[in-house]
Amino acid sequence: MILLFWISLFLVFYTFFGYGILLYLLVKIRVAIKGKRAIPDNGGNWPTVTLIVAAYNEEDFIVEKIKNTLALNFPADKVTFIFVTDGSSDKTPELIAKYPQIKLMHRPERSGKIMAVHRAMGEVTAEIAIFTDANTFLNKDALLNIARHYADPTVGAVSGEKRVSMEDVADATAGEGFYWKYESKLKTWDSELYSVVGAAGELFSVRTNLYEPVPADTILDDFMISMLIAEKGYRIVYEPFAYATESGSENIKEELKRKIRIAAGGIQSIMRLKPLLNPFKQFTLSFQYISHRVLRWTVTPFLMILAFILNAIIVVNTFGSVYKLLFACQLAFYLFSLLGFIFEKRQIKIKPFFIPYYFCMMNYAVIAGIRRYIKGSQSAVWEKSKRK
């Protein structure tokens, strides 16, 4: 029992903190031996790029998105824009049609984001395809900062940074902003060590000739598209100076809905990327993938529960002060999470309680997502989360 407790506790710690510490040390060692990874100089010879936006009923945001897109810095003769609005029943297609610089693709039937993306990719002749969401806004040099990495032939995909815009006085969704800051740091170190393990759909890019259509029922299409490229032996680079900004979820209920969907997609991805679980093929990539993704999406939430229960049993049956201290720390953490839940319901905004609440919510979402995947009840069609 004691051994199982320590194994559970270690894996929980490793998943959320230990991997980050180990990754930081490995990067330091790599830099000391080989030097920091340099971004190759393309000598001003920019690749051709196509920016793809899949938009579904985004009339409230689409004009602002278009203006943001057309203001991006990149040689005008080397960039094209495609907006796909399949299934949109509002004014989104009409608003886009007013801009001749953008190629509009529209079908009245809705078949899901990934099918819209596949259709758009059939029209892409550029060397690089860049994907971004309709409700996110890019910094002016985002395309330049992404495209420069493709001067390195080992790079198959480039992931931008997701930034969550939070209110000065935030509610429980403050945890989302904190989570993404931590994730961004891990991705920076992942990229420096070898490769990012998956790209976020808010902003990522691929070499067009490496793009592989994923099945229509794929839940995390952006993750799968990028990881299939990594599976072929190419690196996914993280570029924090190309970023997409979006507002946080409207409330914790909306964020939970989004997290459950991601968790269900995570399990589906693990089932479809089985070769990456074999460390004998690509050791470093498998190490990063298992440490950063697989543990989070599978056993860790259950190990949190197991560690708490075992710790309680051990405390009842022994007087060991170490176990009492560990149990007290766990108890305090979950109490803070409960207070965060209560304060969120009563709209009392105290940030320190919202971070443990968000953490527990995120791990609950994994369990709920696994259950939804097993039941086959998670649709691949995005149900948009309401944003602030």
N, C-alpha and C positions, 0 to 999 in steps of 0.2 A: 504493500500500500504506500509506504513512504517513498519507495523508488518510483512508483507510478506518479505520485504527486510531484516529485522533483522533475521528472521528464516532462510532465504536462506544463509545469510552471516555466521550465526552460524554453520549451517550444513557443509558448505564448510570448515570453520576453523576446526571444530571438526573432519572431515574426514581425513584431512592431518596433523593436528598438535594437536588438542584437545585430540583426542584419545590417542596419544602418551604420552601427559602430564598426562592424567587420568590413563593410564596404568602404568606409572612409579610410581605414587602415590599409586595405589592399590598394586603393587608389594612390595613397601616399607612397607606398612601396613601388608601385608601377611608375609613378612620376619620377621617383628618385633613380630608378634604373634606366628607364627609356625616355624620360622627359614628358612634358605635357603634350597631349595630342594637339597638333597644329591644324588649323583650317587651311586647306590648300588654296593657293592663289590661282584664280582662273584667268588672270591677265585681262580681265574685262570681257572675256568670251563667255557670256551668259547663255545658259541653256534656254530653249523655248519652254514656256510653262503655260498650263491651262488651269485656271482657278474654277473649281466646281462647287456650286452651292445647291443643296437639295432643300427646297422650301415647301412646307405644307401649311397653308392657311396662315401666312405670316404678314398679312396686310398692315399690322400695327408696327412692324419693324422693317419691312422690306425696303422702303425708300431710303431710310437711314443706312441700311446695309449696303445698298447700291452705291450711295454717295461715298461711304467708307471704302468700298471696293475700288471704285474708279479713281480714288485719291491715292492709292498705294503706289509707291515708287518702284518702277521697273521699266526697262526699255520697252517703249510702246510697240515696237515691231516684233517683240518676242513674247508678248503676253496676250492671251485670249480669255474670255469669261463665258462660262456656261451656267445658267440657272435652270434647274429642273423643278417643275411645280406639279408633278403628277398628283391627281386627286384633289387638288385645291379647289374649294368651292366658293372662296371669297374673291377679293379683287387682286390677289397676289399676281396672277399672270398678267392682268391688264396693266398693273403698275410697272412691271418689269418690261413689258412690250414698248413702253415709252422711251426706252434707252437702247438705241441702235447699236451701241458698243457691246451689248450683251446678247449672246445667243440664248433665246428662250426655247426650252423644250417642255411641252405640256401634253398630257393625256388626261381625259376626264376621270378615268378609273384610277383608284388608289391601290397600288400593289406593294407599298412599303418603300422605305428609304433606300435599301440596298439595291432593289430592282431599278430604282430611278438612277442610282449611281452607275450601275452596270450599263444602263442605256446611254448615259452621258459619256462613259468611257469608250463606247463604240464610236463616238464622234471625235475623240481626242487624237490629234496627230503630233502634239508637242512631246518633248522628251520627258517632261516632268508634269505629273498631275498633282494638284494641290486641292485638298478638301477642307472646307470650313462650314460651320453651321450658320443658318440664316439669322439667328438671334445673338451672334457674337460679333465683336468688332475688333479689327486687327490694327496693330501699330503700323505706321507708314512704311517702315523698312522690313516688314515681315517677309515679303516675297524674296527680297534681296538676301536676307539673312538665312533663309531656307535654301535658296538655289545655290549659294556659294559652296555648300558642302558636297554637291554632286560632282565637283572637280576631282573628288576622290572616288575611284572606280569601285572601292569596297563598300561604299555607302549605297544602300538600296532604298532607304526611306529616311525621312527626317520628321521628327515630331516637334511641334511648337509647344509653347507653354500655355496652360489654361490658367487664367486669373479670375478669381471670383470677386466682384465688386460688392463690398458690404457697406451697410449704413453705418454712420458714426456710432449709433446706439443700436446694436444688433440683438436679435433674439436668438433662439436656440440654433438657428442655422449658422451662427458664428463659427461653429465647429467645422463647417464646410470649408470656409476660408483658411482656417488653421490646418486642416487636413491637406489641402492642396499646396500650401506652402511647404509642408513636410514632404509631400510626394514630389514636388519640384526639385527639392534638394536630393532626394534619392535618385531621381531620374538623371540629374546632373552627374552624380557619381557613377551610376550604371553606365552612362554613355562614355565616361572617361575610362572606366575599366574595360568595357568591351561594347555592349549594346544595351539600349533601352529595351525593356520587355513589354512591347505593345505601345501603340500610339493612341492618343485620345482624339475623338472625332471632331472636337472643337477646331483643331488645326493640325493637319498632318499632310505629308506628301510622299509620293512613291515614284520610282522610275516607271514610266509607262510600260516599258517592255517587260517589267517584272510583275505587273499587276495580274493577279489571278482571281477571277470571279469566285465568290464564295456562294454556298447554297442560299436559296431564297429564305430559308427559315433561320438563318444566322442571326442571333440576337445582338452580339457585339461585333458588328461587321468591321469597324475600324481596327479593333484589336486583332481580329483574325486576318485581315488583309495584310497588316504590317508584320505579324508573326509568321505568316507563310513565306514572306520575303526573307525574314531572319532565318527561317528553317532551311532556305536555300544557301545559306552561308554568307549573306550580306548583313552589314551592320545597320541598326536603326540608331540614328544620331539624335540627341536632344538639343534643341536650340532655344534657350530661354529668351533670346532677344527677338524671337518671332513669337508674339503672344496674342491670344484671343481673350478678350474680356467679356464676361457675361455677369449678369446680376445673380445673386444667390436664389435658392428656391424660396417660393413665397412663404412657406411654413415648413415645419418639420414633417408634416404628413406628406407633402409633395416630395421632400427629400427622401423620405423612407420609400415611397413608391419608386423613385428613380434607383435607389440603392438595391432594392429587391430585384429589379429588372437586371441590373448589372451583375448581381450575384448569380442569377439564373443563367445569364450569358457566360459568366466565368466558368461555371461547371460544364456548360456545353462546349466551351473552347478547350478546356482541359481534355475532354473526351475526344475532341477532334485533332488535338495537337499531341497525340501520344508519343511521336518520335522525339519530342523535346524533353520528355521525361527520362530519356536514355542519356546519361552523362558520358558514355563512351563515344558518342558521335560528335557532340559539340559541348565539351565539358563546361566551359565558362558560361555559355548561354544557358545551359540546363541549370547550372548552379544559380544564376540570377533569376531565371524563370520560376524555379521551385521556391526559392527564398522570398522573392518579391510578390509572386502571384499565387502559386498553387497552395501554399500553406494558408494564406488569408482566405482563399475561396473554398477550402475544404475542412480541415480538422481543427484549426485554431479556435473558432467560436465554441466548439464542443469541449475543447481542452480547458477553456476558461471556466466553464461550468464545472467540469470534473475537478479542476484544481481547487475551486472554492469548496466543493462538497468534501473532498478528501482532506483538505486543510481543517475543516470543521470537525471531522471524525477524529483526526490526529490530535487536535487540541483537547477534545473530550477525553481521550485515552492517554494523554501524556502531559507532563508539566513543562515541556521544552519551551524555553522563552523565545527561541527563534521562530517556532511555529505559531506561537501566540502573536508575535509581532507581525508576521506575514499575514495572518488571518485578520488582525486589526487593520492592516493597510488595505486588504481587499474589501473588508467591511466598510471602511471609510470611503473608498473609491465608489462602491456601489451605492452608498448613502448619498454621496454628492450627485451621482447620476440620477437617483430618485428625486432629489431636491430640484435638479435641473428640469426633470419631467414635470414636477408640480409647478415650478415657477413659469415654465413655458405655457402650461395650461392657464395659469392666472395672469399671463403676460407681464410677469415681473422679470426685468432684464438684468440678470447678474451673470456676466460672462464666465467667471471661473467654474460655475456649475454646469454650463452648457457644453464644455469640452468633454467631460466624462460622459454626459448624457448622449452626445453625438457619437462617441466611441462605442457605447453600448448599443445604441440604435443601429450603428453600422454593422456590428457583429450579429445582432438579431436579424438584420436584413439578409445576411449570408445564409443563416438557417432557413429563413422563409424562402429565399431564392432557390436553395437546394430542393426544398419541398415542392416548390412550384415547377422546377425542372423535371423532377421525378414524375409528377402528375401530368406533365406535358401541357400545362395550362398557361405557359408564358408565350405570348405572341411575339413574333419578330417585328411586327409593326409598332413603331414608336407611338406611345401615348404621351403627348407633350406634358412636361411638368410645368406648372405655373411658376413664373418668376416674379421677383419683386419689380 
